[in-house]
């Protein structure tokens, strides 16, 4: 990076605090005139016959959305009644929107009108809760022109603020609701602000590689009986698909001719499509017969759960160390047969139920996805402000939620506890 770019980068970073401090001051002054309520997230409560108790702290003029689930379930429950013990402090709508009005404490009671199960959420309202930490899932990005990447921001304390996004060089990279779009070559700065804290991500944008002609296959895995066949179609981003050549890693298991794959005998083979220097693969599993070797409605995968990063880690509280196995392996690699269409989250939930491993998750309606809060009683933030659970499939960390990733035949799933918020698992 040249001196001019470094200087420009430094000037932007130095100006961030001033800009956002002015923004916060302006917003605070405006709020004193006209209260503008900001929703800072979703809060899940569990309903039981005896009633559960939780608490949350909110700044005045913020709100949260309550989602209720029955004990041992992750499916949101309807038919609910909400009441507030002190409406002058915090109100609650019939849809579960809790709004903080003024400093004080109010108890929000959530009751299932049919089963009478309930939960009590103690809401502590303060005039202002400042964010102590804001963290990004990535602080360095390299994108080609036209590519996108979704940044996510976490705040501590939870529910203290909603991060605001800004691009300081929009001619290079723009951002909207955390989605970064590469515009032109150069180095851009994306900033997330919450309360009085700012975190930045440096985005390096390069020219799109015109010589790259990636191949797209309509199948990335296939299951066949010996003698059966399936046609895999291939497309290239640029060029003529008729120039694609094909190959099989084991022609004793499966052969391929111009995209037509034929099962020969029991086993697995990798079918590869080649186009210049580019290639794409399809994993093929072949079975001899229909009698027990294969359930057409199932896929096989493996899963393991590790918190190896926490073994001998000094930053973990003594109360949590009891949940860390000596070798850090909560679940060693285990092969499973799951329903076709199952997601990584479904696999995790199934194995935890089968093995009696504690699992805590939270449904986030905004993303229509489940978020893993804790496994084996080890929760996010237990090892620091950026710590938590992440997952990999076949050695790669996807950039979307586990309940959106559909499992394919032979996938290897690894759940690991990260201390620094990266894929260090």
C-alpha positions as CSV (number, residue, x, y, z in Angstrom):
1,X,0.0,0.0,0.0
2,X,1.5,3.4,-1.0
3,X,2.1,6.3,1.4
4,X,-0.7,8.3,-0.1
5,X,-3.2,5.5,0.6
6,X,-1.9,5.0,4.1
7,X,-2.2,8.7,4.8
8,X,-5.7,8.8,3.5
9,X,-6.6,5.7,5.5
10,X,-5.1,7.2,8.7
11,X,-7.0,10.5,8.2
12,X,-10.3,8.6,7.8
13,X,-9.7,6.5,11.0
14,X,-8.8,9.7,13.0
15,X,-12.0,11.4,11.8
16,X,-14.3,8.5,12.7
17,X,-14.5,9.3,16.4
18,X,-15.3,13.0,15.7
19,X,-17.9,12.2,13.1
20,X,-19.7,9.6,15.2
21,X,-19.5,11.6,18.4
22,X,-21.3,14.4,16.5
23,X,-23.8,12.0,15.2
24,X,-24.5,10.6,18.7
25,X,-24.8,14.0,20.2
26,X,-27.2,15.1,17.4
27,X,-29.3,12.0,17.9
28,X,-29.5,12.4,21.6
29,X,-30.6,16.0,21.3
30,X,-33.2,15.0,18.8
31,X,-34.5,12.2,21.0
32,X,-35.0,14.7,23.9
33,X,-37.5,16.5,21.7
34,X,-39.1,13.6,20.0
35,X,-38.8,10.1,21.3
36,X,-37.8,7.8,18.4
37,X,-38.0,4.2,19.4
38,X,-35.3,1.8,18.0
39,X,-35.7,-1.9,18.0
40,X,-32.4,-3.4,19.3
41,X,-33.1,-7.1,18.7
42,X,-35.1,-10.2,19.6
43,X,-35.3,-11.9,23.0
44,X,-36.4,-15.5,23.5
45,X,-38.0,-16.7,26.7
46,X,-38.9,-20.3,27.6
47,X,-42.4,-21.1,28.9
48,X,-42.8,-23.6,31.7
49,X,-45.5,-24.6,34.2
50,X,-43.5,-23.1,37.1
51,X,-42.4,-20.2,35.1
52,X,-38.9,-19.1,34.1
53,X,-37.2,-15.9,34.9
54,X,-34.9,-13.7,32.8
55,X,-33.8,-10.1,32.8
56,X,-32.6,-7.6,30.3
57,X,-31.4,-4.0,30.4
58,X,-32.6,-1.5,27.9
59,X,-31.9,2.2,27.2
60,X,-34.8,4.5,27.2
61,X,-36.7,4.8,23.9
62,X,-35.5,1.3,22.7
63,X,-37.5,-1.8,22.2
64,X,-37.1,-5.6,21.8
65,X,-39.3,-8.3,20.3
66,X,-40.1,-11.2,22.5
67,X,-40.2,-14.7,21.0
68,X,-41.6,-17.5,23.3
69,X,-40.9,-21.2,23.0
70,X,-42.0,-24.1,25.1
71,X,-39.4,-25.9,27.2
72,X,-37.1,-28.3,25.2
73,X,-38.4,-26.7,21.9
74,X,-37.0,-24.3,19.5
75,X,-40.2,-23.5,17.6
76,X,-41.8,-20.1,18.4
77,X,-45.1,-20.4,20.2
78,X,-48.3,-18.4,19.4
79,X,-51.5,-17.8,21.4
80,X,-49.7,-15.6,23.9
81,X,-50.7,-13.0,26.4
82,X,-48.3,-10.2,27.4
83,X,-48.6,-7.9,30.5
84,X,-46.4,-5.3,32.1
85,X,-46.3,-4.6,35.8
86,X,-45.3,-1.0,35.3
87,X,-46.4,0.5,32.0
88,X,-44.9,3.9,32.8
89,X,-41.4,2.2,32.7
90,X,-42.0,-0.4,30.0
91,X,-45.0,-1.3,27.8
92,X,-45.6,-4.4,25.9
93,X,-47.9,-4.9,22.8
94,X,-50.1,-7.9,22.1
95,X,-47.3,-8.9,19.6
96,X,-44.6,-9.0,22.2
97,X,-42.9,-5.6,21.4
98,X,-41.4,-4.3,24.7
99,X,-40.8,-0.5,24.7
100,X,-38.6,1.1,27.3
101,X,-40.2,4.4,28.5
102,X,-38.3,5.7,31.5
103,X,-35.7,4.7,34.0
104,X,-37.0,2.0,36.4
105,X,-37.9,-1.7,36.5
106,X,-40.9,-3.5,35.1
107,X,-41.8,-7.2,34.9
108,X,-43.1,-8.4,31.6
109,X,-45.1,-11.6,32.0
110,X,-45.6,-13.9,29.0
111,X,-48.3,-16.5,29.2
112,X,-49.5,-19.2,26.8
113,X,-53.3,-18.7,27.0
114,X,-53.9,-22.3,26.2
115,X,-51.4,-24.2,28.3
116,X,-51.0,-21.5,31.0
117,X,-47.2,-21.9,30.9
118,X,-45.4,-18.7,31.5
119,X,-42.2,-16.7,31.8
120,X,-41.3,-13.5,33.5
121,X,-38.8,-11.0,32.0
122,X,-37.5,-8.3,34.2
123,X,-36.8,-5.2,32.2
124,X,-34.4,-2.7,33.7
125,X,-34.6,0.6,31.9
126,X,-31.8,3.2,32.1
127,X,-31.5,6.6,30.6
128,X,-28.6,5.5,28.4
129,X,-26.5,2.3,28.2
130,X,-23.3,2.8,26.3
131,X,-21.8,0.1,24.2
132,X,-18.5,-1.2,25.8
133,X,-17.5,-3.3,22.8
134,X,-18.5,-3.6,19.1
135,X,-17.0,-6.4,17.0
136,X,-17.2,-7.4,13.4
137,X,-17.1,-10.8,11.9
138,X,-14.3,-9.6,9.6
139,X,-12.0,-6.5,9.7
140,X,-10.1,-7.2,6.4
141,X,-11.8,-8.0,3.1
142,X,-10.6,-8.6,-0.4
143,X,-13.3,-8.5,-3.1
144,X,-13.4,-8.3,-6.9
145,X,-15.5,-5.6,-8.5
146,X,-19.1,-6.5,-8.3
147,X,-18.8,-9.0,-5.5
148,X,-20.7,-8.8,-2.2
149,X,-19.9,-9.7,1.4
150,X,-22.2,-9.5,4.5
151,X,-20.6,-8.0,7.6
152,X,-22.2,-8.7,10.9
153,X,-21.7,-6.6,14.1
154,X,-22.1,-7.7,17.7
155,X,-22.4,-5.4,20.6
156,X,-21.7,-5.8,24.3
157,X,-23.8,-5.4,26.4
158,X,-26.4,-7.1,24.3
159,X,-29.4,-5.0,23.3
160,X,-27.5,-1.8,24.1
161,X,-27.7,-0.4,20.5
162,X,-28.2,-1.3,16.8
163,X,-25.0,-0.8,14.8
164,X,-25.2,1.8,12.1
165,X,-23.2,1.3,8.8
166,X,-21.2,3.8,6.8
167,X,-18.8,3.7,3.9
168,X,-16.2,6.4,3.8
169,X,-15.1,5.7,0.2
170,X,-18.4,4.7,-1.5
171,X,-16.7,5.1,-4.9
172,X,-14.7,2.0,-3.9
173,X,-17.1,0.0,-1.7
174,X,-20.7,0.7,-0.5
175,X,-22.6,-0.8,2.4
176,X,-26.2,-1.2,3.2
177,X,-27.4,-3.1,6.3
178,X,-24.0,-4.7,6.5
179,X,-23.9,-5.9,2.9
180,X,-20.7,-4.6,1.3
181,X,-20.5,-4.2,-2.5
182,X,-17.2,-3.8,-4.3
183,X,-17.6,-0.9,-6.8
184,X,-14.1,-0.1,-8.2
185,X,-10.4,-1.0,-7.5
186,X,-8.9,0.5,-4.4
187,X,-9.0,0.4,-0.6
188,X,-12.2,1.4,1.1
189,X,-13.3,1.8,4.7
190,X,-16.6,0.4,6.1
191,X,-17.5,1.5,9.6
192,X,-20.0,0.2,12.1
193,X,-21.0,2.5,14.9
194,X,-23.0,1.6,18.1
195,X,-23.3,4.0,21.0
196,X,-19.9,5.7,21.2
197,X,-17.9,2.8,19.8
198,X,-16.7,2.4,16.2
199,X,-15.2,-0.7,14.5
200,X,-13.9,-0.6,10.9
201,X,-13.3,-3.1,8.1
202,X,-10.7,-2.3,5.5
203,X,-11.9,-3.5,2.0
204,X,-9.5,-4.0,-0.8
205,X,-11.2,-4.1,-4.2
206,X,-9.5,-5.6,-7.2
207,X,-10.4,-5.9,-10.8
208,X,-12.6,-8.8,-11.8
209,X,-10.5,-11.6,-13.1
210,X,-11.6,-11.6,-16.8
211,X,-9.5,-14.8,-17.4
212,X,-11.4,-16.7,-14.8
213,X,-14.3,-18.7,-16.3
214,X,-15.9,-20.5,-13.3
215,X,-17.9,-23.6,-14.0
216,X,-21.4,-24.0,-12.5
217,X,-22.8,-27.5,-12.1
218,X,-26.5,-28.2,-11.5
219,X,-25.5,-31.0,-9.1
220,X,-22.7,-31.2,-6.5
221,X,-23.6,-34.7,-5.3
222,X,-25.5,-37.6,-6.7
223,X,-26.6,-41.1,-5.5
224,X,-27.1,-43.9,-8.0
225,X,-27.8,-47.6,-8.1
226,X,-25.4,-49.7,-10.2
227,X,-26.6,-49.4,-13.8
228,X,-28.5,-46.1,-13.2
229,X,-27.5,-42.8,-14.7
230,X,-27.9,-39.1,-14.3
231,X,-27.0,-36.1,-16.5
232,X,-25.1,-33.2,-14.9
233,X,-25.3,-30.0,-16.8
234,X,-22.5,-27.4,-16.7
235,X,-22.5,-23.7,-17.5
236,X,-19.5,-21.4,-17.7
237,X,-19.7,-17.7,-16.8
238,X,-17.9,-16.8,-20.0
239,X,-17.2,-18.9,-23.1
240,X,-18.7,-22.1,-24.7
241,X,-19.8,-24.9,-22.4
242,X,-19.3,-27.4,-25.3
243,X,-15.5,-27.0,-24.6
244,X,-15.9,-28.6,-21.2
245,X,-14.2,-32.0,-20.7
246,X,-15.1,-34.6,-18.1
247,X,-13.3,-37.1,-15.9
248,X,-14.0,-39.7,-13.2
249,X,-11.7,-40.4,-10.2
250,X,-12.7,-44.0,-10.3
251,X,-14.3,-45.4,-13.5
252,X,-14.8,-48.8,-11.6
253,X,-17.5,-46.9,-9.5
254,X,-18.9,-44.4,-12.0
255,X,-18.1,-43.3,-15.6
256,X,-18.9,-40.0,-17.3
257,X,-19.5,-39.2,-20.9
258,X,-20.3,-35.6,-21.8
259,X,-21.9,-35.0,-18.5
260,X,-23.8,-38.3,-18.3
261,X,-22.8,-40.2,-15.2
262,X,-23.4,-43.9,-15.0
263,X,-23.1,-46.0,-11.8
264,X,-21.0,-49.1,-12.2
265,X,-20.4,-50.6,-8.7
266,X,-20.6,-49.8,-5.0
267,X,-18.4,-47.0,-3.9
268,X,-17.7,-43.3,-4.3
269,X,-16.2,-41.3,-7.2
270,X,-15.5,-37.7,-8.0
271,X,-16.8,-36.5,-11.3
272,X,-14.8,-33.4,-12.5
273,X,-15.7,-30.9,-15.2
274,X,-12.7,-29.1,-16.7
275,X,-12.7,-25.8,-18.6
276,X,-9.2,-24.4,-19.2
277,X,-7.7,-24.0,-15.7
278,X,-11.1,-24.0,-14.0
279,X,-12.9,-27.1,-12.7
280,X,-15.9,-28.1,-10.7
281,X,-16.8,-31.4,-9.1
282,X,-19.8,-33.6,-8.3
283,X,-19.5,-36.4,-5.6
284,X,-21.1,-39.6,-6.7
285,X,-22.1,-42.5,-4.4
286,X,-23.1,-45.8,-6.1
287,X,-25.1,-48.6,-4.4
288,X,-25.5,-52.2,-5.6
289,X,-29.2,-52.7,-4.9
290,X,-32.3,-51.3,-3.2
291,X,-32.2,-53.7,-0.2
292,X,-30.8,-51.9,2.7
293,X,-27.8,-50.3,1.2
294,X,-29.5,-46.9,0.7
295,X,-32.5,-45.1,1.9
296,X,-33.3,-42.7,-1.0
297,X,-34.8,-40.2,1.5
298,X,-31.6,-40.0,3.6
299,X,-28.1,-38.5,3.3
300,X,-25.0,-39.5,5.2
301,X,-22.8,-36.9,6.9
302,X,-20.4,-36.5,9.8
303,X,-20.3,-34.1,12.7
304,X,-18.0,-33.2,15.5
305,X,-18.1,-30.6,18.3
306,X,-14.9,-29.1,19.7
307,X,-14.0,-26.5,22.2
308,X,-10.3,-27.3,22.1
309,X,-9.4,-23.6,22.1
310,X,-10.7,-23.4,25.7
311,X,-8.4,-26.2,27.1
312,X,-6.0,-24.3,29.5
313,X,-7.4,-21.0,28.3
314,X,-7.0,-18.5,31.2
315,X,-9.8,-16.2,30.1
316,X,-12.6,-18.8,30.9
317,X,-14.3,-18.5,34.2
318,X,-13.8,-21.4,36.7
319,X,-17.6,-22.2,36.6
320,X,-17.3,-22.9,32.8
321,X,-14.1,-24.9,32.9
322,X,-16.0,-27.9,34.3
323,X,-17.8,-28.2,30.9
324,X,-14.6,-28.3,28.9
325,X,-13.4,-31.9,28.3
326,X,-9.7,-32.7,28.8
327,X,-9.1,-33.0,25.0
328,X,-11.6,-30.3,24.1
329,X,-13.8,-32.7,22.2
330,X,-17.5,-32.5,23.3
331,X,-18.4,-34.9,20.5
332,X,-15.9,-36.8,18.4
333,X,-16.4,-37.2,14.7
334,X,-19.7,-39.1,14.4
335,X,-21.3,-40.4,11.2
336,X,-25.0,-39.8,10.9
337,X,-27.9,-40.6,8.5
338,X,-30.3,-37.7,8.3
339,X,-33.4,-36.8,6.2
340,X,-32.7,-35.3,2.8
341,X,-33.2,-31.5,3.0
342,X,-31.8,-31.4,6.6
343,X,-29.7,-28.3,7.4
344,X,-26.5,-28.1,9.5
345,X,-28.7,-26.8,12.3
346,X,-31.0,-29.9,12.1
347,X,-28.0,-32.2,12.2
348,X,-26.6,-30.4,15.3
349,X,-30.0,-30.5,17.0
350,X,-30.5,-34.2,16.2
351,X,-27.1,-35.3,17.5
352,X,-27.3,-33.2,20.7
353,X,-30.7,-34.8,21.5
354,X,-29.3,-38.3,20.8
355,X,-26.2,-37.8,22.9
356,X,-27.8,-35.7,25.6
357,X,-25.6,-32.7,24.9
358,X,-27.0,-29.3,26.0
359,X,-27.9,-27.0,23.2
360,X,-29.2,-23.4,23.4
361,X,-30.4,-21.7,20.2
362,X,-32.3,-18.6,19.3
363,X,-34.6,-18.0,16.4
364,X,-34.0,-14.7,14.7
365,X,-37.1,-13.7,12.6
366,X,-35.2,-11.0,10.8
367,X,-33.0,-13.6,9.1
368,X,-35.4,-16.5,9.4
369,X,-32.6,-18.4,10.9
370,X,-31.5,-20.0,14.2
371,X,-28.5,-18.7,16.1
372,X,-26.4,-21.0,18.3
373,X,-26.0,-19.4,21.7
374,X,-24.4,-22.3,23.6
375,X,-23.4,-25.9,23.4
376,X,-22.6,-28.1,26.5
377,X,-23.3,-25.0,28.7
378,X,-20.6,-23.0,27.0
379,X,-22.1,-19.8,25.7
380,X,-21.1,-17.0,23.4
381,X,-19.0,-14.3,25.2
382,X,-17.9,-16.8,27.9
383,X,-14.3,-16.4,26.7
384,X,-14.4,-12.8,25.7
385,X,-16.4,-10.2,23.7
386,X,-15.7,-11.9,20.3
387,X,-16.0,-15.5,21.4
388,X,-18.8,-17.9,20.3
389,X,-19.7,-20.9,18.2
390,X,-19.0,-21.2,14.5
391,X,-19.3,-24.0,12.0
392,X,-17.4,-25.4,9.0
393,X,-18.5,-27.7,6.3
394,X,-15.8,-29.6,4.5
395,X,-13.2,-27.2,5.9
396,X,-15.0,-24.1,4.8
397,X,-16.8,-21.5,6.9
398,X,-20.0,-20.5,5.1
399,X,-21.1,-16.9,5.3
400,X,-24.7,-17.7,6.2
401,X,-26.6,-19.3,9.0
402,X,-26.5,-23.0,9.9
403,X,-30.3,-23.4,9.4
404,X,-29.8,-22.2,5.8
405,X,-27.1,-24.7,4.8
406,X,-28.6,-27.9,3.4
407,X,-26.5,-30.9,4.0
408,X,-25.3,-33.0,1.0
409,X,-24.1,-36.6,0.9
410,X,-20.7,-37.0,2.6
411,X,-20.5,-33.5,4.1
412,X,-18.2,-33.2,7.1
413,X,-19.5,-30.7,9.7
414,X,-17.4,-29.3,12.5
415,X,-18.7,-27.0,15.2
416,X,-16.0,-25.2,17.1
417,X,-15.7,-22.6,19.8
418,X,-13.8,-19.5,18.6
419,X,-12.2,-17.1,21.0
420,X,-11.4,-14.3,18.6
421,X,-14.5,-14.5,16.3
422,X,-12.7,-15.9,13.3
423,X,-12.5,-19.4,11.9
424,X,-9.8,-20.5,14.4
425,X,-11.5,-23.9,15.0
